[in-house]
Amino acid sequence: MGDFDKIVNRVGTESMKWDGVDKLYGGEGLLPFWVADMDFKAPEAVLEALKKRVDHGIFGYPHKPASLDDAIINWLSRRYSFPVDQNEIVYTSGVVPAIYQIIQAFTKPKDKVIIQPPVYYPFFKVVTNGDRQLVENPLVYDGQHYKMDLDHLESIIDDQTKMIILCSPHNPVGRVWSKEELTRLAELCIKYNLLIIADEIHADLIFSGHTHTSIATLSEEMANRTFTCLAPSKTFNLAGIQASYVVIKNQSYKRKLEQQLGNEFLNMTNNFSSVAMEAAYRYGESWLEELLQYLENNVATVKQYIQEFMPKIKVVEPEGTYLLWLDCTDLQLSSMERKKWLRDSGKLALSHGIVFGKEGEAFERVNIACPKQTLVEGLERLKKAYDEKF
Ligand SMILES: Cc1ncc(COP(=O)(O)O)c(C=O)c1O
């Protein structure tokens, strides 16, 4: 099974996280906890399947096998009671490109698309790049916990509002939206005839005591207006393989998206994506259960260490994802000052909260998907910088 304690050197492996870090942050010898991939090897079954595929030696134009559809259908049905048919899956080379193309196909220039910051930063550009109007419905933070502001959401919807992008679970604040919250959101979407892009890329990364609900499963009406974007890339650490898919129940929408992808010459995926995806969904479940345990232990380690040694920093309790959201309000540093301090004194590369929207200005996002030893080294660096300054 997974050897999550093992440190695998990623330097020199074309890793954005490790090889790109010093240049991007303008520092030297930085320890990276930023971009959302993991420092763990993918499950052995995935590696074996890829090796077998490489050994075959021919990498011609791909055709997605029905066995891949089956592996996905079983996964979604077993884990989320999400019933999906073969004709409801559209394969894409990444969730972000898929979201952009859905917006292009189903809205017109100047139409309004809602997002809920602080949120995964490409959500801003996928809307504005195509000349759609970005409308923000910020999450509400009470100093401990985040929720959606559904009253505000209702107040900003007008005739030009066509779509909402839901991040579920939510990156970066770590919320796993409850069925009740999603039901209220769904009622508004139906009432105002909004389409929903449900980015559920983190759906498999749920901590004990929480349950992921796919918003499309709430009712037939919701299923008919939802584009559920999924991928094994976060779950099994396969981001570089660019394997993803969209579940669309509404067959006319499905045809329209396929047409859009064809028109943009984006309907081709790569040989390795199907192989990796199928092996991960067929054989990766016990590895995932172990991973979740390991991540929960890492969360506990960070919480305990920060509470004990850096009381001015607050960890927002995560319900899922491997991204921890640190409330740094009490440090009383501007975003720029904090960025310099973390880089120069801490030798750390975290994701600065400001990139997720102005609501994230006083926060840092930490990727905890690494061996405990690496995590502890990061915490020790942070403590040293903290002790020097506070
Ligand atoms: C919410 C969310 N959506 C999408 C992505 C990226 O998806 P992809 O690499 O498939 O475009 C990420 C990566 O961190 C993410 O957090």
The ligand as an SDF file (V2000), in Angstrom:
LIG
                    3D

 16 16  0  0  0  0  0  0  0  0999 V2000
  -11.0860   23.4270   -7.1630 C   0  0  0  0  0  0  0  0  0  0  0  0
  -10.0760   23.0470   -8.1970 C   0  0  0  0  0  0  0  0  0  0  0  0
  -10.4510   22.8810   -9.4740 N   0  0  0  0  0  0  0  0  0  0  0  0
   -9.5770   22.5320  -10.4420 C   0  0  0  0  0  0  0  0  0  0  0  0
   -8.2440   22.3390  -10.1440 C   0  0  0  0  0  0  0  0  0  0  0  0
   -7.2810   22.0040  -11.2300 C   0  0  0  0  0  0  0  0  0  0  0  0
   -7.8000   21.1040  -12.1150 O   0  0  0  0  0  0  0  0  0  0  0  0
   -7.0390   20.7340  -13.4690 P   0  0  0  0  0  0  0  0  0  0  0  0
   -5.5850   20.6230  -13.1420 O   0  0  0  0  0  0  0  0  0  0  0  0
   -7.6620   19.4440  -13.8590 O   0  0  0  0  0  0  0  0  0  0  0  0
   -7.3400   21.8330  -14.4330 O   0  0  0  0  0  0  0  0  0  0  0  0
   -7.7960   22.4970   -8.8250 C   0  0  0  0  0  0  0  0  0  0  0  0
   -6.3830   22.3290   -8.5090 C   0  0  0  0  0  0  0  0  0  0  0  0
   -5.9200   22.6660   -7.4570 O   0  0  0  0  0  0  0  0  0  0  0  0
   -8.7360   22.8550   -7.8320 C   0  0  0  0  0  0  0  0  0  0  0  0
   -8.3650   23.0170   -6.5570 O   0  0  0  0  0  0  0  0  0  0  0  0
  1  2  1  0
  2  3  1  0
  2 15  2  0
  3  4  2  0
  4  5  1  0
  5  6  1  0
  5 12  2  0
  6  7  1  0
  7  8  1  0
  8  9  2  0
  8 10  1  0
  8 11  1  0
 12 13  1  0
 12 15  1  0
 13 14  2  0
 15 16  1  0
M  END
$$$$
